[in-house]
Amino acid sequence: MGLLSGLLDQASVYLEGQNLWVVGPAAFGAFVVLSVVINVLNQLLFKDPNQPPVVFHWFPFLGSTVVYGMEPYKFFNKCQEQYGDVFTFILLGRKMTVTLGPKGNEFVFNGKHADLCAEEAYTHLTTPVFGSGVVYDCPNHMLMEQKKFMKFGLTTETFKAYVPLIKDEVVNYFQTSPFFSGQSGKVPLSTAIPQLTLFTASRSLQGREVREALTTTHAALFHDLDMGFTPVNFMFPWLPLPHNAKRDKAQKAMAKLYLDIISRRKSGEDSKKEIDMIWNLMNRSYKSGETLSDLHIAHCMIALLMAGQHTSMATTTWTLLHLAAKPEIQKALYDEQVKVFGKDLAPLTYEKLSELQMVNNVVKEILRVHPPLHSIMRKVKSPLHVPDTNFVIPSSHFVMAAPGVSAMDEKYFKNAKEFDPFRWVGHEADEDNAEKFDFGFGLVSKGTASPYLPFGAGRHRCIGEQFANVQLGTIISTLVREFEFSLPPGQKDVPLVDYNSMVALAMAPAMVHWKRRPGSNH
């Protein structure tokens, strides 16, 4: 065994030193074949019982990249059946150890920062999209402070003000969008919903001036930014690919929009006095005394708007598709509006949103069936023992959680693949009873050993969860008041999932038909 291992190592070193492109295609073909043989023998003959099993793959470096990228959940489920809840696969040369189930979720989300690092896992993906100096392109303590800065716009008082602003944006979109002219029609949700959620998120989270500067063109820019979150960019964010060129152009355009606003305010040209997020960031400083530069403010604003638009975009789209497929749930939502707001449908308010249990349960169920992120990653900083196993994950690995796997597991949810908002009836207050902890940006639920974690957990739990519920509740309530939705003729189910980005979207165009309700006000 030792002799064979030595021979394989020598062959690998020899081949790596050859200029195969000069030798010719025959030599290159021989190199590929030999690489595959060496790789397969290495997997079959040299298994380490103290490390998680490695998912079998033919090609070194490429590993399981293609099958994982095409259908992540299908890949996870197949590996779980074959290897158990803990296994390692190769993603573009990097070793990704996946830990599934509630215990796997806890292992990743509740890991100590000294052991598991989100910054090293994500900076290649996020920095070209958000920009330098923010989120995962800065030390963790600065990220925690940046999150705390954002809490300015995430209070109960601001939420109360946001509801009518979001409602007005939705109604204005109905009145001005060519997709909603007349009494009935069809709308490509993959185009319309990104526009709608961009406008609602910007008006509420970022203020009037930013909202007035945005058009449907900027929704296209955000799509280009979103396409920067592709698996290949996990390893090669600098590749001169068309989607990366669009990403970089979009990032510069959005940064300029914010920089121009900041410049006008500093020069005194802007007479608008609204106290908004830009004003908040311009008057903030870190504990060290360092203030945020104009560029870092712009980059924070990009990150905030993406956070406020991403989840809501995906969740609103999937909600409308499932409602179109199940008119009985549409009826239940509309009946709830009448029950809570009266036959004349009084204006939406923040206080009343909490009474819309059916709306809240629909959102919970959409996030269970279609969690926005299918993979959550961390870089291992020191060898980690996996509880209840003999496995030790080396510091050369990354770890990956996939709460969407447990959220669709029959062990935890009966008829797990069925979209059923009624399953949440009686469980509305479960999250309120969870233990809370402050990682430096406010109290969040510490509980991580759960099969259902649509907003993550622990130190990197999404701080915008409450805003997302307010935004989604307002958008969905307004849509249900105005329209009835149905799938196109002959289409019986929702579209497949598009996994080209790290955000799980519906396959374009995600078309639905609509008609105005009798007595609609618009």
Phi, psi and omega in degrees: 000315180297321179297315180298319179299318179296319179297319179297318179297317179296319179297320180297314180298318180299312184294324180296334182272358182269142174270087190288335179291329179284320182298321177127170184297328180296315179294323179296318177299318179296322178298317180297313181299314181295323178298318179297315181299313180299317181297316181293315179298320180299320180290322184282326189257338187236069178266133180262112182294347181266002176237153180303149179298145181264131179297128183298136180212148183279316189256128175296157182070304180293318175054234182258019186304314186292310183292324176294315183293328182287311181214085185304314184291323176298320178296312181300314183296319179295318180293322179299318179297323186273322188244347184099193185282345183234123179203165181240136172230161183264123178239101180050050175086350182258142182270115182252113177265118183264134176236112187259168179082172180305319178293324177293321176300315181296319182303318182277310186289331184258011179294147178291147181299329179291338182259324183232127187241119177285326183302312182289337179282324191250345189302327179296328180277316192273325186298317177296337182273307182280321186115172186283155169082002182226164177055250184266008176255033177205164179301154185302323182294329176288323176299317178299321178291321177299319177299321179295322176302320184290341179299343176308322183259013186231047179250166178301320180296318179292323178300321178299321179285332185290324187304308179293329178295315180294316179301316180297321179295320180295313180297318178298324179295319177302321186282334187249338183283134177295343179290340186239033176274144180087196183260347178201164180170198177225153185221130173281106184298331181294342175259315188287316187292321174302323177294312182299314182288330175296316181292318181291319181292318182292318182295323183275304185286331190239349171102171186297317186297317178295315180301318182292340179275348185263143176229181177298336176299324181289334173297322176294323177296320179292329173296319179295323176294318180300324181288356171286342179270062179251152182305323182296330180284350173298329182249321187231068182291346184266357183302138181282060179267153181306318183290333177285326176296318177294320178302311183294321178295319180293320180297318179293322180294317180291320178298319179297322179303313181288320180298323178295320178295315180299317181298317179296322180291320180292328181277349181087001180293328184272116183267358181290136188249009181298130178275102186239190185294322178297313177303317180301312183290329178292343183246022179249156173213155178285168179301334178287348184099349180288134177268164178279132175289162178304318182295319180291327174298314179300318181291323174299321181293322176298313181298318181295316182292323176295320179296322181283344183254325189301297183300317182295323178299308182295316185290320178297317179300309180296325179298311181296324178294316180289325176295321178297328180279341183227084181299336180293330178282325172303315181298318179298321178293317180293318178300323178294322177300315180295318181297317185278323188251356181089166183299330180277000178051076177300159183303145176295143174224158179300317182298321182285336181302324182293342179275350182273074185296326180293319177299313180298322180289327175296316179297316179301318183289322176299317180291336175285313184283328182228066176298136185302319182251125181272343183221134176241125189241153171218150173269131179283126183261334177212151183308134185236130175277134176272118183306144177066019176221174173265006188278139170237123181271120182293161181289350177279352185266166163251154172248154184220130172253152179219076182302336178298335178291311180290330179292341179247023183261130181299340179294335185245336181224119179294139184049054190301328183278354180272132175283108186218091181298337183290346179296340184271354180299127182092354180244017187296329188260007184304316183294328181295337182270358182286151177295140181251152179210148179252111179273001179127358181226016179118163182292131172224162179296130179274340184301127182233342182277067184226147175282352186231103181222068185293338179249019182075197180194165175073210186304325184253022175300143182297123180282348182265015184301313181295320177298317180302319180294322178294312181297312181294317180299319181290316180297310183296318180299317181293319178297316182294326178294327189264327193226158163247138185242151175211158176283157177302150179308133179089346179265122187258345184218171181290159181293168174289169180271138176262114183258020180296332176250168176290343177268126186279099182258164174284144180298128180296148008270000181049059186281137169227153174263148181223156169214146182290143176289149175303132180082008177303143184278354188228000000 
